[in-house]
């Protein structure tokens, strides 16, 4: 089957999705029309005469032209920022229709500017109407990309979203030819420039009419719990029945991104952009590509192409407008071809890379030509330069025309998409405003330097694309997050042509593997609250004006763009392979030994596997235990050749395979035996899941046991680490961490324990925690010992006489009492009930608890102190320990 035949079958299969994309893209036609129109109108002599531009100096004319052009961008900037609130509150479709009406009103006012008034008043009306029309254009430019990306299947999403740029170029092309026709065929006078303004009403009206028949975004419907409507829309756009298995699966994937969470306000979305490193990266890339799209120089040519062609030797208004019209046709054909073949076939990364290099070379040629031939005379090289302008258009349409909108709409997290894309388009229009304002001034002053600046920017864009941008083609919106979870630069180079030669064999896991791990991590009761980084709305939101707050954020992001190479993802860090050793016999006196403790499922094994470069090899990172005994791994210190550290993995209490008594015996035997060999711990790392929404049950018991067996003197060697920050919203995580410090960890911190976080599941994240212990140990030999070691070895007492043993005995007695009460309650219900089925169920539950009771009782017997020991404990005497157990507060 040929390529075009395959494409046609795809169009037939997804016809509803393509119709939806085409309808929405009509908004981009008037967006492009308004952009391309003004440059030609400014070149029409009758317009210059009407508003007095022909009587101004070159500098004043350049300044006024910049004002007329850039006031549209000012309106676009504020229109784009407004869409976050409007689309979240009222929906994508109503907001799109509203943007069309605002554009229509603004265009109508532009067409009557100056009628019945002075030139000064007419110019003011023109400014206001262009600002108002720009507000509508800004709204549609922000809304259309993510409306289309949310509605279309992933297999054609890039092509459909790219239709936005195709429509934009169609609008620009049509405006060029309308300008040319008006200048050539309409008699000299007001109507010569008013007709182009009137004509721009047509795409606005068509857009509003087309959108009336299109559905709401299924992701917005799911967010508002309108699941029945959402599944109908998904079926419509995929060409399948609503009850088709693939449609239902897609709906469930979207629901998993939103279920259990209240809708976020725009300011809450803005705050969540920094909730984790992957989210921050995704939030940053969208406005960055919008920034780059403006600094490649395309709008300089869109707005001022007649003047540029004139500077290259094409003389006369009509000739320059004709050349500009051809430029518009070249762009439309190029974008259409790119969308049909390259955007899905080549992928986003290759398109952007080829586009940036090609644009950069063309701009550098034009700049060089203009420098050598500043007078604008016609020489053979002039024709090459004109071809270079057209080739520039081709390369722009291959990459930085359609693809940035595809990338921006894809990388933005579902729950933050309205805010991120509002800021993205705001950044786009902010710099479109800047370019439109400074371009005529630059062309008038530094001339060829204008093109050299844009050429250099294109080369920077090519480097960034190659090194920093992963390929997103063919990845579902709900799965994009996995591209940014581990070593983004490694993945970006892995996806780049020839990039693997820089990696020296290093690779990142495929998305399927990361997805599997993520699903394993989602075991546990906290899952609904944490999905997607969204949280309940009652976690606090300051009443900050949306526009002002968004402007500030966009300005901060703009500043960040300038230092992007310093901020962007970490470079590869060498992972040091580990060797499993015997935890007792395999350690030496001068080893740096770090023990990991904490509840079952807090990530101890996973933490160690990150350090050794074997993530998930032993640990599923779930809430089930994978540690069956005391396990130790020896690995070299990355920063000190020839020196090793030993990482010791201990099981948590409430382990799924062993009793608490077995766990305590196991830990005590290991501590006792290593201490007898004169081997001391260099540090203890205690892990706690930040996803635990309360300190109770297993987390609280493990912390109590930790304080009892370590003792106060060892606390200076302890680091208290919270894990799983990527699974919780930042403000909730910070609130829980604050509670831990103020209550449950307070006594430990007061005695010298440090607090840290494992914020990213990478070697670098894990090593930053461990390195603190290593550096401290290198400065000072291990001197303190664990309280349990002192009790068992130095004082020679039995395990049941230690602080940890007594604490566990108390816990077991409490558990026995609870189990007795539960059994008595069940028996009482059996006696009262006449329902035989219920009685059988109650008896079955009674048998289960009775079995647990016997097991607990046996554990308790092993820890029970003999009567003589109890009597002896009443009277002072015996050898005192230097260390004292640390009691946990806040229970």
Order of alpha helices (4+ residues) and beta strands (2+ residues): alpha-alpha-alpha-alpha-alpha-alpha-alpha-alpha-alpha-alpha-alpha-alpha-alpha-alpha-alpha-alpha-alpha-alpha-alpha-alpha-alpha-alpha-alpha-alpha-alpha-alpha-beta-beta-alpha-beta-beta-alpha-beta-alpha-beta-alpha-alpha-beta-alpha-alpha-alpha-alpha
